[in-house]
Amino acid sequence: MSIKVEMIVIYYERGGDKTMNNEKTEEMLSQLIKMVGTVQTNQQEMKQDIVELKDKVVEIETKSDIRHKEIIGRFKSLERDQDFILEKSVRNEREIASLKTK
């Protein structure tokens, strides 16, 4: 609530000026209506921004999940390669040891 609106509310809560003319009241009411309209417009814009941001977050999460799965797949492939190389290395070492003992 703006300071002007708060002042009006306080003014009327205390009894106000009984001689306040209708023109002043209408002017203040008009200003208040404009302010409320502006606030509602801003609120609608913010709601639209929030919806757009939520959509972007979902899109980013989806891309992130896809990339994560791809990287995990690559790690598993590297792990299988490493196991294969280690196994082959052990076999070769055994054959070398076997050849040395002959």
C-alpha positions as CSV (number, residue, x, y, z in Angstrom):
1,M,0.0,0.0,0.0
2,S,1.4,3.4,-0.9
3,I,1.9,6.2,1.6
4,K,-0.9,8.2,0.0
5,V,-3.4,5.4,0.4
6,E,-2.3,4.8,4.0
7,M,-2.7,8.5,4.7
8,I,-6.2,8.4,3.3
9,V,-7.1,5.3,5.4
10,I,-5.7,6.9,8.6
11,Y,-7.5,10.2,7.7
12,Y,-10.9,8.4,7.5
13,E,-10.2,6.2,10.6
14,R,-9.8,9.3,12.7
15,G,-13.0,10.8,11.5
16,G,-11.6,12.9,8.6
17,D,-12.6,16.3,7.5
18,K,-16.4,16.4,7.3
19,T,-16.2,19.2,4.8
20,M,-14.2,17.3,2.3
21,N,-15.8,17.9,-1.0
22,N,-16.9,15.2,-3.4
23,E,-14.5,16.4,-6.1
24,K,-11.5,15.7,-3.9
25,T,-12.9,12.3,-2.9
26,E,-13.6,11.4,-6.5
27,E,-10.0,12.4,-7.4
28,M,-8.5,10.3,-4.7
29,L,-10.7,7.4,-5.6
30,S,-9.7,7.8,-9.2
31,Q,-6.0,7.7,-8.3
32,L,-6.6,4.7,-6.1
33,I,-8.3,2.9,-9.0
34,K,-5.4,3.7,-11.3
35,M,-2.9,2.4,-8.8
36,V,-4.9,-0.8,-8.3
37,G,-5.0,-1.2,-12.1
38,T,-1.3,-0.7,-12.4
39,V,-0.6,-3.2,-9.6
40,Q,-2.9,-5.8,-11.2
41,T,-1.2,-5.3,-14.6
42,N,2.2,-5.7,-13.0
43,Q,1.0,-8.8,-11.1
44,Q,-0.2,-10.4,-14.4
45,E,3.1,-9.7,-16.1
46,M,4.9,-11.2,-13.1
47,K,2.7,-14.3,-13.3
48,Q,3.5,-14.7,-17.0
49,D,7.2,-14.3,-16.3
50,I,7.0,-17.0,-13.6
51,V,5.3,-19.4,-16.1
52,E,8.0,-18.7,-18.7
53,L,10.7,-19.3,-16.1
54,K,9.2,-22.5,-15.0
55,D,9.1,-23.7,-18.6
56,K,12.7,-22.8,-19.0
57,V,13.6,-24.7,-15.8
58,V,11.9,-27.8,-17.0
59,E,13.7,-27.5,-20.4
60,I,17.1,-27.1,-18.7
61,E,16.4,-30.0,-16.3
62,T,15.5,-32.2,-19.3
63,K,18.7,-31.3,-21.1
64,S,20.7,-31.8,-18.0
65,D,19.2,-35.3,-17.5
66,I,20.0,-36.2,-21.1
67,R,23.6,-35.0,-20.7
68,H,23.9,-36.8,-17.4
69,K,22.8,-40.1,-18.9
70,E,25.2,-39.6,-21.8
71,I,28.1,-38.9,-19.5
72,I,27.3,-42.0,-17.3
73,G,27.2,-44.1,-20.5
74,R,30.6,-42.8,-21.5
75,F,32.0,-43.6,-18.0
76,K,30.6,-47.1,-18.1
77,S,32.2,-47.6,-21.6
78,L,35.5,-46.3,-20.2
79,E,35.2,-48.6,-17.2
80,R,34.6,-51.6,-19.5
81,D,37.5,-50.6,-21.7
82,Q,39.7,-50.3,-18.6
83,D,38.6,-53.7,-17.3
84,F,39.3,-55.3,-20.7
85,I,42.8,-53.7,-20.9
86,L,43.6,-54.8,-17.3
87,E,42.5,-58.3,-18.1
88,K,44.5,-58.4,-21.3
89,S,47.5,-57.0,-19.5
90,V,47.3,-59.7,-16.8
91,R,47.1,-62.4,-19.5
92,N,50.1,-61.0,-21.3
93,E,52.1,-60.9,-18.1
94,R,51.2,-64.5,-17.3
95,E,52.3,-65.5,-20.8
96,I,55.6,-63.6,-20.5
97,A,56.2,-65.2,-17.1
98,S,55.4,-68.6,-18.6
99,L,57.8,-68.0,-21.5
100,K,60.6,-66.9,-19.1
101,T,60.3,-70.0,-17.0
102,K,60.6,-72.3,-20.0
